[in-house]
Amino acid sequence: MRTSIATVSLSGSLTEKLTAAARAGFDGVEIFENDLLTAVLTPEEIRARCADLGLGIDLYQPLRDIEAVPAELFARNLRRARHKFELMRRLGADTVLVCSSVDPSAVDDDALAARQLSELADLADDFGIRVAYEALAWGRHVSTYDHAWRIVEAAGHPALGTCLDSFHILSRGSDPEGIEDIPGEKIFFLQLADAPLPAMDVLQWSRHHRCFPGQGGFDVAGLVRHVLRTGYAGPLSLEVFNDVVRQAEAGPTAVDARRSLLTLQEEVGAAEPPAPVVPTGFAFAELVTPDADPLAGLLDALGFARTARHRSKPVDLWQQGEARILVNTGAAVRRDGTRLAAVGLESPDAAGAARRAEALLAPVLPRRRAPEDAPLDAVAAPDGTELFFCGTRPPSGGGWRSDFADVEHAPAATAVRHIDHLALTQPWHHFDEAALFHRSVLGLRADESVDLADPYGLQRSRAVGNADGSVRIALGVGAAPTDDTAHAQHIALATDDVVAAARRFRDAGGRLLPIPANYYDDLAARHEFADGELETYRDLGILYDADEHGTLRHCYTLTVGRVFFELVQRDGAHRGYGARNAPVRLAAQHAARTRTGG
């Protein structure tokens, strides 16, 4: 199917928006009136620019407050519409969006609305233009898609049809099954947007919180299935109003938008990209650092051993159990400080995972490697983290592990079993994109977004993972756009005995994050513990959480650069991340950073 995007869904000038849409692979655009009014190009030049870029102009919008008004006002509306139709002829656009009226002068009279829309369609038809009538969720008298369709049906004009908008339909709680009663040829246009599910005024919800399909809580795919069953043959078009996309760079936003449509088409059976290959584990986490000594000391205290060295690069492999950490001290990364730069994902079909990623517009990263290095495909996540697709061959031989030569080492400790999860801080304008990327490209399941109380504002977090929990990634965004660098990434390490692991770490010279005593007073009020248990947690800075599935005990190291480690003990089937404890941890980290001047 053709894909389209409204220019209001991208930031920048109209020229920048058109270029971004074309480069992302869209077939067409909806020209939003404000973008045209502020453009330096004439309508003819915009038409030519779209043609040069291979874009059709699928819709011009919006024409507001037209119908069900007194005769004198309607005459003025027709005059206004004639000017817009002349403009559309110059643009080469053949469909106009008419929103249900919010004008205080509009009356609740469906028969009058039908007559006036029929007159409008008569005028449009003279210009070769179709009128797509849409019910705004906050329309004065017409606010549901079925009401708008009854008016269109009553008007009975061939140049008048309806426009269906997933936000306006789903935000009202309307049942989309009724869409199948509308003839497909009378659905002139389909606009798609998702949204989270907050309780707020629907107009503010619409203007500030719409997002691309797959990033919110609406069943957009279900609605599209109903539309396709009608025989609708028009484009799938995105219309998103969102404070973030208005400020983000148009190019990446357009790619994110196109990815959302590709994923949506797959969900409804309208496209068949390569099937998702869900990762089965973490092969490694790669840290880059200008100074390996502090990081080496931290890993050593955690019980890791430096087991191997890359044959051609300054990269060391540290291992404990099935947890593998690469430490990269190459010159190319020295300016960046210590950070989590890459993740190796074990995959049952690494080549298939790479094909899937490329089909869904994930940027494939060029790699500089020696002829003898193992061939590994890598793509960039929205935050710039490199994701390597690694085969599931045993790490002791073959695959990426063959690039490393063993070095003599003392035996590693046995406290840590594997990487439990990774936490990646996202640039503030990539949070929704990151959730969609990991869900669509990697085939991971996404949990609901949660807000975490930071001492200086709210952080958002959303976890993604596979079915058995062997891959878990917590995506977070800082309290403010300017505060991203203050929020570190972390690697959580699974252990069967967090008390023993924490004691071993501290005895080896490691520094645990101190937790305020008030936290443990509250913990004593909420839970019952064995004699001496709570005092042990207080001494080691261990946090505790419990739900109906099990318990979670966890503690944290101090931060090195932008990275810290977490020791995690899960008992029962607890699959959470200790969200209740996050405000305490964040406050403790702020306090520790203040004390150390970091």
ZIFENFEN-V675396 format. One record per run of one state. SS is the DSSP state (A for helix, B for strand, O for the rest). FROM is the first residue (numbers start at 1). LEN is the number of residues. Records with the same first field share a line. If there is no record, write none. Layout:
SS: FROM-LEN + FROM-LEN
//
This chain:
O: 1-2 + 10-4 + 25-3 + 38-5 + 54-2 + 64-7 + 92-3 + 100-10 + 127-3 + 135-10 + 156-4 + 172-4 + 182-2 + 193-1 + 196-6 + 212-8 + 230-6 + 239-3 + 248-2 + 268-13 + 289-3 + 303-2 + 311-4 + 321-2 + 329-2 + 337-2 + 348-2 + 360-4 + 365-12 + 381-5 + 392-7 + 407-9 + 427-1 + 441-4 + 447-3 + 455-2 + 466-6 + 478-3 + 487-2 + 496-2 + 508-4 + 513-4 + 527-6 + 541-2 + 548-2 + 558-2 + 561-2 + 573-6 + 597-2
B: 3-4 + 28-5 + 56-8 + 95-5 + 130-5 + 160-6 + 187-6 + 194-2 + 210-2 + 236-3 + 242-1 + 281-8 + 305-6 + 315-6 + 323-6 + 339-9 + 364-1 + 377-4 + 386-6 + 404-3 + 416-11 + 445-2 + 450-5 + 457-9 + 472-6 + 489-7 + 512-1 + 543-5 + 550-8 + 560-1 + 563-10
A: 7-3 + 14-11 + 33-5 + 43-11 + 71-21 + 110-17 + 145-11 + 166-6 + 176-6 + 184-3 + 202-8 + 220-10 + 243-5 + 250-18 + 292-11 + 331-6 + 350-10 + 399-5 + 428-13 + 481-6 + 498-10 + 517-10 + 533-8 + 579-18
//
